[in-house]
Amino acid sequence: MRSLLGLALASALLSAAPAKPTFYKDVLPILQTRCQGCHRPGEAAPMSLLTYEQTRPLAAAIRQSITTGQMPPWSADPKHGKFANDPTLTPAEKATLLAWVDAKAPAGDPKHAPQPRHFVEGWNIGEPDLVVAMPKAHQIPASGTLEYTRFILPLNFTEDRWVRAAEVRPGNRAVVHHVIAYLREPGSPWLKGAPIGEPVVKVAKSDAGPRGSLAGYAPGVPQLPGKEGRALRVKAGSEIVLEMHYTTNGKPATDLTKVGIVFAKEPPTEMIGGFSAGEGKFVIPPGAPAHEVRSKWTFNRDVKLVQLTPHMHLRGKDFQYVAKYPTGESEVLLNVPKYDFNWQHTYVLAEPKTLPKGTVIECIAHFDNSANNTFNPDPKSEVRWGDQSWEEMMIGFGSFVTEAPAPKKAAD
C-alpha cells in the first residue's frame, strides 16, 4: 500500500511539471529562491548550486533529498503559523525538479537563465556599515573538551545607535559550534574587570548582570537582512561579548570571528526587543523517551511578536510555543514536532502577531534520552542543564517589536 501511495504521489507531482524542464529556464529560478542562500561558497552547505556545472552531478542527490523531505530543511508544523522564511518547496517546484532529474538533467538554453542572485560576499545582511572582530586569531587545540570562551569587544559608541541588522561570521566553521553576540550595557557587573579582547573562560556562576542579544550563529541558519523601519537600540558605551562554543576535531585550528552591523538610515518606527523563556532546573532520567520540560514568559506590555527560536541539544525531540491570552484563550504559535539540533531555525512570522499585555508564552519541550535516539551520547546517563552538547538546554527565544520612541527634537 505504501509503495502504491508513493507512486501515486510521484505521478501527481510529475503531472504538474513543465513538459520538458531545463536547468536554465525552469530549475535555476527555484535554486535561486530556495537553495542558494546556503548552497554557495562560504555558507553552511557543503556543495554549491550556483551553476549548471555544479548542479548536474548532484541530480540524483537532489531527487533523494526532495522525495525524503530532507531538503530544504524546515521543521515547523504547517498546521500552526505561517513563516516568511519557510523554504519548503511547493508541489509545482517539486514536480519541476523531479521531472528535470528524470529527463537526465538537461541544461537548455543559457539565454533563458534569470539574472544571477546577488550576494554580498561573506554577508547575508548586505554590506555592513561596521565590522567588529576579535583582535587576533584564537587557538583551538586538536582534542579535548572546551569551555565556553568569551571575548569582550568595544563598540566605542559615544551616542545611542539604531542597528537595523547584525550578523556573526565565524572565522572557522569547522570548530565553531555556535556563537551568541551579547550586548553588555555600561555599568553592567557581568564580566566586570575581564580583559578586553582576550579570551575569558572561567566565569563564576554568580557572575551575572544586564545583557541583551545582538546576533547569533548556528550551523545552517543564515542571518536574515533587516527590515525597513525596524531597529535595535544600542546604548552608548555598550560592548559586544562574543560567547563562543568551540569544539575540537582532531586537528589544531584557529578562529577569528567577526560581527557585521548595518545601521538604520532613518529613525525607526519600531524598536526590536527580545525574550528568553528558559528552564534550567530539570533532570532527564536515563532512558526516558519523552521527558517533558516547560518554561514561561509573561509580557508586561503590548507587543508584536516577530520571530521564535527554540533551542535544545542532542536529546531535543520536540518544541512548542503556546500563547495564553488574558481572555483565557490559547493558541499554538509554533510547533516543531521533530527538533533537529543540526538545523536550529529562527522562525520569522509572516505577519507580526499582536500580543496584549499579560499574555503568557508557554514553551513545552520533550527530550529523548533513550537508545532509540541515534544522536544520544549516552542513554544510561542522567542529564541536566549544561553548556556542552552532551548536556542539555531548554530555551524558547523570541523577538518582538514595540513602538519606537520619537526622535528628540533639536533645541530651539
VOFI-726141 format. One record per residue (C-alpha): residue in three letters; x, y negated, z negated. Coordinates in steps of 0.05 Angstrom, whole numbers, plus 5000, padded with zeros to 4 digits. Example, Ala and Ser with C-alpha at 12.3 -4.5 7.8 and 13.67 -1.06 7.14 Angstrom:
REM VOFI-726141
<node residu="ALA" u="5246" v="5090" w="4844"/>
<node residu="SER" u="5273" v="5021" w="4857"/>
REM end
This chain:
REM VOFI-726141
<node residu="MET" u="5000" v="5000" w="5000"/>
<node residu="ARG" u="5056" v="4951" w="4982"/>
<node residu="SER" u="5090" v="4963" w="5049"/>
<node residu="LEU" u="5025" v="4951" w="5086"/>
<node residu="LEU" u="5015" v="4886" w="5048"/>
<node residu="GLY" u="5086" v="4866" w="5064"/>
<node residu="LEU" u="5075" v="4880" w="5138"/>
<node residu="ALA" u="5011" v="4840" w="5137"/>
<node residu="LEU" u="5045" v="4781" w="5104"/>
<node residu="ALA" u="5103" v="4782" w="5154"/>
<node residu="SER" u="5053" v="4787" w="5211"/>
<node residu="ALA" u="5014" v="4728" w="5185"/>
<node residu="LEU" u="5077" v="4686" w="5177"/>
<node residu="LEU" u="5103" v="4702" w="5246"/>
<node residu="SER" u="5036" v="4685" w="5278"/>
<node residu="ALA" u="5045" v="4614" w="5251"/>
<node residu="ALA" u="5114" v="4605" w="5281"/>
<node residu="PRO" u="5132" v="4570" w="5346"/>
<node residu="ALA" u="5133" v="4617" w="5406"/>
<node residu="LYS" u="5208" v="4611" w="5416"/>
<node residu="PRO" u="5240" v="4574" w="5359"/>
<node residu="THR" u="5311" v="4548" w="5368"/>
<node residu="PHE" u="5362" v="4523" w="5319"/>
<node residu="TYR" u="5367" v="4451" w="5342"/>
<node residu="LYS" u="5293" v="4438" w="5354"/>
<node residu="ASP" u="5259" v="4480" w="5300"/>
<node residu="VAL" u="5308" v="4505" w="5248"/>
<node residu="LEU" u="5355" v="4446" w="5235"/>
<node residu="PRO" u="5299" v="4399" w="5212"/>
<node residu="ILE" u="5279" v="4450" w="5160"/>
<node residu="LEU" u="5350" v="4459" w="5136"/>
<node residu="GLN" u="5358" v="4384" w="5130"/>
<node residu="THR" u="5296" v="4377" w="5087"/>
<node residu="ARG" u="5301" v="4439" w="5044"/>
<node residu="CYS" u="5372" v="4464" w="5043"/>
<node residu="GLN" u="5428" v="4415" w="5058"/>
<node residu="GLY" u="5423" v="4380" w="4991"/>
<node residu="CYS" u="5461" v="4439" w="4962"/>
<node residu="HIS" u="5487" v="4474" w="5025"/>
<node residu="ARG" u="5542" v="4426" w="5044"/>
<node residu="PRO" u="5615" v="4417" w="5025"/>
<node residu="GLY" u="5627" v="4396" w="4953"/>
<node residu="GLU" u="5559" v="4418" w="4928"/>
<node residu="ALA" u="5533" v="4478" w="4889"/>
<node residu="ALA" u="5520" v="4527" w="4945"/>
<node residu="PRO" u="5580" v="4569" w="4968"/>
<node residu="MET" u="5564" v="4561" w="5043"/>
<node residu="SER" u="5547" v="4502" w="5088"/>
<node residu="LEU" u="5485" v="4498" w="5132"/>
<node residu="LEU" u="5500" v="4433" w="5168"/>
<node residu="THR" u="5515" v="4462" w="5238"/>
<node residu="TYR" u="5494" v="4519" w="5283"/>
<node residu="GLU" u="5564" v="4549" w="5279"/>
<node residu="GLN" u="5559" v="4551" w="5203"/>
<node residu="THR" u="5487" v="4577" w="5201"/>
<node residu="ARG" u="5486" v="4630" w="5256"/>
<node residu="PRO" u="5529" v="4682" w="5218"/>
<node residu="LEU" u="5482" v="4674" w="5158"/>
<node residu="ALA" u="5418" v="4691" w="5195"/>
<node residu="ALA" u="5408" v="4759" w="5161"/>
<node residu="ALA" u="5422" v="4728" w="5093"/>
<node residu="ILE" u="5371" v="4674" w="5107"/>
<node residu="ARG" u="5318" v="4726" w="5123"/>
<node residu="GLN" u="5333" v="4763" w="5059"/>
<node residu="SER" u="5330" v="4700" w="5017"/>
<node residu="ILE" u="5263" v="4679" w="5047"/>
<node residu="THR" u="5229" v="4747" w="5041"/>
<node residu="THR" u="5251" v="4756" w="4969"/>
<node residu="GLY" u="5236" v="4684" w="4949"/>
<node residu="GLN" u="5307" v="4675" w="4925"/>
<node residu="MET" u="5317" v="4612" w="4965"/>
<node residu="PRO" u="5304" v="4556" w="4958"/>
<node residu="PRO" u="5309" v="4566" w="4882"/>
<node residu="TRP" u="5248" v="4540" w="4844"/>
<node residu="SER" u="5218" v="4566" w="4780"/>
<node residu="ALA" u="5154" v="4525" w="4768"/>
<node residu="ASP" u="5087" v="4559" w="4769"/>
<node residu="PRO" u="5047" v="4524" w="4825"/>
<node residu="LYS" u="4983" v="4530" w="4784"/>
<node residu="HIS" u="5007" v="4475" w="4737"/>
<node residu="GLY" u="5031" v="4408" w="4762"/>
<node residu="LYS" u="5058" v="4381" w="4827"/>
<node residu="PHE" u="5131" v="4361" w="4832"/>
<node residu="ALA" u="5165" v="4313" w="4880"/>
<node residu="ASN" u="5229" v="4354" w="4885"/>
<node residu="ASP" u="5196" v="4421" w="4898"/>
<node residu="PRO" u="5238" v="4452" w="4954"/>
<node residu="THR" u="5191" v="4511" w="4966"/>
<node residu="LEU" u="5183" v="4528" w="5039"/>
<node residu="THR" u="5114" v="4520" w="5069"/>
<node residu="PRO" u="5084" v="4581" w="5104"/>
<node residu="ALA" u="5098" v="4548" w="5171"/>
<node residu="GLU" u="5171" v="4535" w="5153"/>
<node residu="LYS" u="5180" v="4608" w="5130"/>
<node residu="ALA" u="5148" v="4632" w="5195"/>
<node residu="THR" u="5194" v="4589" w="5237"/>
<node residu="LEU" u="5258" v="4613" w="5202"/>
<node residu="LEU" u="5237" v="4687" w="5205"/>
<node residu="ALA" u="5218" v="4682" w="5278"/>
<node residu="TRP" u="5285" v="4648" w="5294"/>
<node residu="VAL" u="5324" v="4704" w="5259"/>
<node residu="ASP" u="5283" v="4758" w="5294"/>
<node residu="ALA" u="5297" v="4725" w="5361"/>
<node residu="LYS" u="5373" v="4734" w="5349"/>
<node residu="ALA" u="5382" v="4662" w="5324"/>
<node residu="PRO" u="5384" v="4623" w="5390"/>
<node residu="ALA" u="5417" v="4555" w="5390"/>
<node residu="GLY" u="5374" v="4519" w="5440"/>
<node residu="ASP" u="5390" v="4451" w="5469"/>
<node residu="PRO" u="5432" v="4406" w="5424"/>
<node residu="LYS" u="5394" v="4346" w="5454"/>
<node residu="HIS" u="5334" v="4368" w="5413"/>
<node residu="ALA" u="5371" v="4362" w="5347"/>
<node residu="PRO" u="5349" v="4309" w="5297"/>
<node residu="GLN" u="5399" v="4257" w="5273"/>
<node residu="PRO" u="5446" v="4286" w="5220"/>
<node residu="ARG" u="5423" v="4274" w="5150"/>
<node residu="HIS" u="5466" v="4220" w="5118"/>
<node residu="PHE" u="5501" v="4238" w="5052"/>
<node residu="VAL" u="5547" v="4192" w="5014"/>
<node residu="GLU" u="5610" v="4233" w="5006"/>
<node residu="GLY" u="5612" v="4261" w="4937"/>
<node residu="TRP" u="5549" v="4228" w="4911"/>
<node residu="ASN" u="5474" v="4245" w="4913"/>
<node residu="ILE" u="5452" v="4178" w="4884"/>
<node residu="GLY" u="5484" v="4136" w="4940"/>
<node residu="GLU" u="5547" v="4095" w="4936"/>
<node residu="PRO" u="5559" v="4078" w="4863"/>
<node residu="ASP" u="5569" v="4006" w="4840"/>
<node residu="LEU" u="5614" v="4031" w="4784"/>
<node residu="VAL" u="5653" v="4096" w="4774"/>
<node residu="VAL" u="5677" v="4113" w="4704"/>
<node residu="ALA" u="5726" v="4171" w="4699"/>
<node residu="MET" u="5767" v="4209" w="4648"/>
<node residu="PRO" u="5834" v="4172" w="4644"/>
<node residu="LYS" u="5873" v="4235" w="4661"/>
<node residu="ALA" u="5861" v="4307" w="4681"/>
<node residu="HIS" u="5844" v="4354" w="4624"/>
<node residu="GLN" u="5880" v="4421" w="4619"/>
<node residu="ILE" u="5837" v="4484" w="4614"/>
<node residu="PRO" u="5872" v="4549" w="4594"/>
<node residu="ALA" u="5865" v="4614" w="4632"/>
<node residu="SER" u="5828" v="4651" w="4577"/>
<node residu="GLY" u="5794" v="4642" w="4510"/>
<node residu="THR" u="5730" v="4611" w="4482"/>
<node residu="LEU" u="5729" v="4535" w="4487"/>
<node residu="GLU" u="5690" v="4490" w="4440"/>
<node residu="TYR" u="5652" v="4431" w="4469"/>
<node residu="THR" u="5701" v="4376" w="4487"/>
<node residu="ARG" u="5681" v="4302" w="4485"/>
<node residu="PHE" u="5712" v="4242" w="4519"/>
<node residu="ILE" u="5694" v="4171" w="4499"/>
<node residu="LEU" u="5697" v="4125" w="4559"/>
<node residu="PRO" u="5687" v="4049" w="4552"/>
<node residu="LEU" u="5639" v="4013" w="4599"/>
<node residu="ASN" u="5662" v="3943" w="4580"/>
<node residu="PHE" u="5593" v="3913" w="4590"/>
<node residu="THR" u="5592" v="3843" w="4560"/>
<node residu="GLU" u="5516" v="3839" w="4570"/>
<node residu="ASP" u="5459" v="3888" w="4576"/>
<node residu="ARG" u="5456" v="3921" w="4644"/>
<node residu="TRP" u="5399" v="3956" w="4681"/>
<node residu="VAL" u="5421" v="4023" w="4710"/>
<node residu="ARG" u="5378" v="4049" w="4767"/>
<node residu="ALA" u="5414" v="4116" w="4775"/>
<node residu="ALA" u="5474" v="4154" w="4747"/>
<node residu="GLU" u="5508" v="4218" w="4766"/>
<node residu="VAL" u="5560" v="4263" w="4735"/>
<node residu="ARG" u="5610" v="4293" w="4784"/>
<node residu="PRO" u="5654" v="4348" w="4755"/>
<node residu="GLY" u="5725" v="4350" w="4780"/>
<node residu="ASN" u="5728" v="4426" w="4778"/>
<node residu="ARG" u="5661" v="4463" w="4782"/>
<node residu="ALA" u="5697" v="4530" w="4772"/>
<node residu="VAL" u="5708" v="4515" w="4699"/>
<node residu="VAL" u="5655" v="4462" w="4683"/>
<node residu="HIS" u="5594" v="4498" w="4656"/>
<node residu="HIS" u="5553" v="4436" w="4643"/>
<node residu="VAL" u="5561" v="4363" w="4623"/>
<node residu="ILE" u="5518" v="4312" w="4586"/>
<node residu="ALA" u="5537" v="4239" w="4592"/>
<node residu="TYR" u="5512" v="4206" w="4529"/>
<node residu="LEU" u="5508" v="4132" w="4514"/>
<node residu="ARG" u="5538" v="4111" w="4447"/>
<node residu="GLU" u="5510" v="4044" w="4428"/>
<node residu="PRO" u="5552" v="3993" w="4390"/>
<node residu="GLY" u="5552" v="4006" w="4315"/>
<node residu="SER" u="5534" v="4080" w="4321"/>
<node residu="PRO" u="5572" v="4122" w="4270"/>
<node residu="TRP" u="5574" v="4181" w="4318"/>
<node residu="LEU" u="5647" v="4200" w="4331"/>
<node residu="LYS" u="5668" v="4138" w="4292"/>
<node residu="GLY" u="5744" v="4130" w="4295"/>
<node residu="ALA" u="5753" v="4182" w="4350"/>
<node residu="PRO" u="5806" v="4162" w="4402"/>
<node residu="ILE" u="5782" v="4130" w="4467"/>
<node residu="GLY" u="5795" v="4173" w="4529"/>
<node residu="GLU" u="5826" v="4231" w="4491"/>
<node residu="PRO" u="5794" v="4300" w="4482"/>
<node residu="VAL" u="5754" v="4306" w="4418"/>
<node residu="VAL" u="5740" v="4379" w="4400"/>
<node residu="LYS" u="5728" v="4388" w="4325"/>
<node residu="VAL" u="5666" v="4350" w="4304"/>
<node residu="ALA" u="5633" v="4357" w="4236"/>
<node residu="LYS" u="5560" v="4378" w="4235"/>
<node residu="SER" u="5546" v="4316" w="4193"/>
<node residu="ASP" u="5575" v="4271" w="4248"/>
<node residu="ALA" u="5512" v="4240" w="4277"/>
<node residu="GLY" u="5484" v="4174" w="4299"/>
<node residu="PRO" u="5441" v="4140" w="4352"/>
<node residu="ARG" u="5455" v="4161" w="4423"/>
<node residu="GLY" u="5419" v="4161" w="4489"/>
<node residu="SER" u="5426" v="4202" w="4552"/>
<node residu="LEU" u="5454" v="4171" w="4616"/>
<node residu="ALA" u="5461" v="4232" w="4662"/>
<node residu="GLY" u="5478" v="4305" w="4663"/>
<node residu="TYR" u="5505" v="4361" w="4706"/>
<node residu="ALA" u="5486" v="4434" w="4711"/>
<node residu="PRO" u="5504" v="4482" w="4768"/>
<node residu="GLY" u="5459" v="4479" w="4828"/>
<node residu="VAL" u="5417" v="4419" w="4806"/>
<node residu="PRO" u="5435" v="4357" w="4846"/>
<node residu="GLN" u="5421" v="4289" w="4815"/>
<node residu="LEU" u="5365" v="4251" w="4849"/>
<node residu="PRO" u="5371" v="4179" w="4873"/>
<node residu="GLY" u="5339" v="4125" w="4831"/>
<node residu="LYS" u="5271" v="4095" w="4844"/>
<node residu="GLU" u="5259" v="4022" w="4862"/>
<node residu="GLY" u="5233" v="3981" w="4803"/>
<node residu="ARG" u="5254" v="4033" w="4751"/>
<node residu="ALA" u="5317" v="4029" w="4709"/>
<node residu="LEU" u="5351" v="4047" w="4643"/>
<node residu="ARG" u="5375" v="3991" w="4598"/>
<node residu="VAL" u="5446" v="4000" w="4574"/>
<node residu="LYS" u="5465" v="3953" w="4517"/>
<node residu="ALA" u="5527" v="3910" w="4518"/>
<node residu="GLY" u="5585" v="3945" w="4484"/>
<node residu="SER" u="5558" v="4015" w="4497"/>
<node residu="GLU" u="5606" v="4072" w="4514"/>
<node residu="ILE" u="5597" v="4136" w="4552"/>
<node residu="VAL" u="5610" v="4201" w="4514"/>
<node residu="LEU" u="5622" v="4258" w="4562"/>
<node residu="GLU" u="5604" v="4323" w="4527"/>
<node residu="MET" u="5639" v="4377" w="4568"/>
<node residu="HIS" u="5625" v="4451" w="4564"/>
<node residu="TYR" u="5685" v="4485" w="4596"/>
<node residu="THR" u="5692" v="4560" w="4610"/>
<node residu="THR" u="5755" v="4598" w="4627"/>
<node residu="ASN" u="5760" v="4641" w="4690"/>
<node residu="GLY" u="5828" v="4676" w="4684"/>
<node residu="LYS" u="5869" v="4620" w="4715"/>
<node residu="PRO" u="5897" v="4556" w="4685"/>
<node residu="ALA" u="5858" v="4497" w="4712"/>
<node residu="THR" u="5849" v="4422" w="4707"/>
<node residu="ASP" u="5787" v="4378" w="4709"/>
<node residu="LEU" u="5777" v="4304" w="4719"/>
<node residu="THR" u="5702" v="4289" w="4713"/>
<node residu="LYS" u="5673" v="4221" w="4732"/>
<node residu="VAL" u="5606" v="4185" w="4726"/>
<node residu="GLY" u="5577" v="4142" w="4781"/>
<node residu="ILE" u="5529" v="4085" w="4765"/>
<node residu="VAL" u="5482" v="4047" w="4810"/>
<node residu="PHE" u="5455" v="3982" w="4781"/>
<node residu="ALA" u="5386" v="3954" w="4793"/>
<node residu="LYS" u="5390" v="3897" w="4841"/>
<node residu="GLU" u="5329" v="3862" w="4811"/>
<node residu="PRO" u="5299" v="3863" w="4740"/>
<node residu="PRO" u="5258" v="3928" w="4737"/>
<node residu="THR" u="5183" v="3932" w="4723"/>
<node residu="GLU" u="5191" v="4000" w="4689"/>
<node residu="MET" u="5240" v="4019" w="4634"/>
<node residu="ILE" u="5265" v="4091" w="4630"/>
<node residu="GLY" u="5262" v="4127" w="4563"/>
<node residu="GLY" u="5272" v="4199" w="4543"/>
<node residu="PHE" u="5254" v="4251" w="4491"/>
<node residu="SER" u="5283" v="4317" w="4466"/>
<node residu="ALA" u="5236" v="4368" w="4435"/>
<node residu="GLY" u="5284" v="4418" w="4405"/>
<node residu="GLU" u="5282" v="4472" w="4353"/>
<node residu="GLY" u="5348" v="4497" w="4323"/>
<node residu="LYS" u="5324" v="4538" w="4264"/>
<node residu="PHE" u="5309" v="4604" w="4297"/>
<node residu="VAL" u="5334" v="4675" w="4292"/>
<node residu="ILE" u="5324" v="4721" w="4351"/>
<node residu="PRO" u="5323" v="4794" w="4326"/>
<node residu="PRO" u="5365" v="4847" w="4361"/>
<node residu="GLY" u="5328" v="4879" w="4419"/>
<node residu="ALA" u="5269" v="4831" w="4417"/>
<node residu="PRO" u="5239" v="4828" w="4487"/>
<node residu="ALA" u="5199" v="4763" w="4479"/>
<node residu="HIS" u="5217" v="4725" w="4416"/>
<node residu="GLU" u="5176" v="4660" w="4412"/>
<node residu="VAL" u="5204" v="4593" w="4391"/>
<node residu="ARG" u="5164" v="4528" w="4391"/>
<node residu="SER" u="5181" v="4454" w="4386"/>
<node residu="LYS" u="5143" v="4388" w="4386"/>
<node residu="TRP" u="5149" v="4315" w="4404"/>
<node residu="THR" u="5098" v="4261" w="4388"/>
<node residu="PHE" u="5094" v="4196" w="4427"/>
<node residu="ASN" u="5085" v="4134" w="4384"/>
<node residu="ARG" u="5064" v="4091" w="4443"/>
<node residu="ASP" u="5031" v="4097" w="4512"/>
<node residu="VAL" u="5080" v="4124" w="4564"/>
<node residu="LYS" u="5082" v="4150" w="4635"/>
<node residu="LEU" u="5116" v="4218" w="4639"/>
<node residu="VAL" u="5162" v="4225" w="4700"/>
<node residu="GLN" u="5204" v="4288" w="4692"/>
<node residu="LEU" u="5216" v="4351" w="4649"/>
<node residu="THR" u="5279" v="4393" w="4639"/>
<node residu="PRO" u="5274" v="4457" w="4598"/>
<node residu="HIS" u="5339" v="4484" w="4570"/>
<node residu="MET" u="5357" v="4553" w="4544"/>
<node residu="HIS" u="5416" v="4601" w="4553"/>
<node residu="LEU" u="5424" v="4672" w="4579"/>
<node residu="ARG" u="5367" v="4702" w="4538"/>
<node residu="GLY" u="5318" v="4650" w="4562"/>
<node residu="LYS" u="5256" v="4684" w="4590"/>
<node residu="ASP" u="5202" v="4631" w="4600"/>
<node residu="PHE" u="5187" v="4560" w="4580"/>
<node residu="GLN" u="5123" v="4519" w="4579"/>
<node residu="TYR" u="5105" v="4446" w="4564"/>
<node residu="VAL" u="5035" v="4432" w="4537"/>
<node residu="ALA" u="5007" v="4363" w="4526"/>
<node residu="LYS" u="4958" v="4358" w="4467"/>
<node residu="TYR" u="4919" v="4293" w="4472"/>
<node residu="PRO" u="4889" v="4252" w="4415"/>
<node residu="THR" u="4820" v="4272" w="4442"/>
<node residu="GLY" u="4833" v="4344" w="4424"/>
<node residu="GLU" u="4842" v="4366" w="4496"/>
<node residu="SER" u="4905" v="4401" w="4520"/>
<node residu="GLU" u="4938" v="4411" w="4588"/>
<node residu="VAL" u="4996" v="4453" w="4613"/>
<node residu="LEU" u="5045" v="4404" w="4645"/>
<node residu="LEU" u="5097" v="4454" w="4667"/>
<node residu="ASN" u="5101" v="4529" w="4665"/>
<node residu="VAL" u="5167" v="4565" w="4681"/>
<node residu="PRO" u="5148" v="4640" w="4678"/>
<node residu="LYS" u="5218" v="4664" w="4698"/>
<node residu="TYR" u="5271" v="4618" w="4669"/>
<node residu="ASP" u="5337" v="4623" w="4706"/>
<node residu="PHE" u="5399" v="4599" w="4670"/>
<node residu="ASN" u="5435" v="4592" w="4736"/>
<node residu="TRP" u="5385" v="4541" w="4762"/>
<node residu="GLN" u="5369" v="4492" w="4707"/>
<node residu="HIS" u="5320" v="4448" w="4744"/>
<node residu="THR" u="5294" v="4380" w="4728"/>
<node residu="TYR" u="5221" v="4379" w="4749"/>
<node residu="VAL" u="5202" v="4310" w="4775"/>
<node residu="LEU" u="5127" v="4297" w="4772"/>
<node residu="ALA" u="5097" v="4278" w="4840"/>
<node residu="GLU" u="5058" v="4224" w="4804"/>
<node residu="PRO" u="5074" v="4197" w="4734"/>
<node residu="LYS" u="5028" v="4225" w="4681"/>
<node residu="THR" u="4997" v="4176" w="4633"/>
<node residu="LEU" u="5003" v="4200" w="4561"/>
<node residu="PRO" u="4968" v="4158" w="4508"/>
<node residu="LYS" u="4998" v="4142" w="4440"/>
<node residu="GLY" u="4992" v="4202" w="4394"/>
<node residu="THR" u="5000" v="4254" w="4449"/>
<node residu="VAL" u="5039" v="4314" w="4426"/>
<node residu="ILE" u="5084" v="4352" w="4473"/>
<node residu="GLU" u="5090" v="4424" w="4450"/>
<node residu="CYS" u="5143" v="4468" w="4481"/>
<node residu="ILE" u="5135" v="4543" w="4478"/>
<node residu="ALA" u="5193" v="4587" w="4497"/>
<node residu="HIS" u="5208" v="4662" w="4496"/>
<node residu="PHE" u="5275" v="4696" w="4492"/>
<node residu="ASP" u="5292" v="4766" w="4518"/>
<node residu="ASN" u="5344" v="4796" w="4473"/>
<node residu="SER" u="5331" v="4867" w="4498"/>
<node residu="ALA" u="5374" v="4913" w="4540"/>
<node residu="ASN" u="5326" v="4901" w="4598"/>
<node residu="ASN" u="5355" v="4831" w="4606"/>
<node residu="THR" u="5413" v="4842" w="4653"/>
<node residu="PHE" u="5444" v="4775" w="4632"/>
<node residu="ASN" u="5442" v="4792" w="4557"/>
<node residu="PRO" u="5513" v="4792" w="4529"/>
<node residu="ASP" u="5495" v="4837" w="4470"/>
<node residu="PRO" u="5424" v="4863" w="4457"/>
<node residu="LYS" u="5446" v="4891" w="4390"/>
<node residu="SER" u="5463" v="4823" w="4361"/>
<node residu="GLU" u="5420" v="4774" w="4322"/>
<node residu="VAL" u="5421" v="4708" w="4359"/>
<node residu="ARG" u="5419" v="4637" w="4331"/>
<node residu="TRP" u="5429" v="4566" w="4356"/>
<node residu="GLY" u="5498" v="4553" w="4384"/>
<node residu="ASP" u="5537" v="4517" w="4438"/>
<node residu="GLN" u="5564" v="4578" w="4474"/>
<node residu="SER" u="5525" v="4615" w="4528"/>
<node residu="TRP" u="5521" v="4679" w="4487"/>
<node residu="GLU" u="5487" v="4638" w="4432"/>
<node residu="GLU" u="5421" v="4603" w="4446"/>
<node residu="MET" u="5388" v="4535" w="4451"/>
<node residu="MET" u="5315" v="4514" w="4457"/>
<node residu="ILE" u="5304" v="4442" w="4480"/>
<node residu="GLY" u="5249" v="4411" w="4521"/>
<node residu="PHE" u="5280" v="4348" w="4550"/>
<node residu="GLY" u="5236" v="4296" w="4585"/>
<node residu="SER" u="5237" v="4226" w="4614"/>
<node residu="PHE" u="5183" v="4174" w="4614"/>
<node residu="VAL" u="5175" v="4101" w="4633"/>
<node residu="THR" u="5143" v="4042" w="4598"/>
<node residu="GLU" u="5133" v="3970" w="4620"/>
<node residu="ALA" u="5200" v="3935" w="4623"/>
<node residu="PRO" u="5207" v="3870" w="4583"/>
<node residu="ALA" u="5201" v="3807" w="4624"/>
<node residu="PRO" u="5267" v="3775" w="4643"/>
<node residu="LYS" u="5290" v="3719" w="4599"/>
<node residu="LYS" u="5278" v="3651" w="4628"/>
<node residu="ALA" u="5335" v="3602" w="4633"/>
<node residu="ALA" u="5332" v="3546" w="4583"/>
<node residu="ASP" u="5305" v="3480" w="4609"/>
REM end
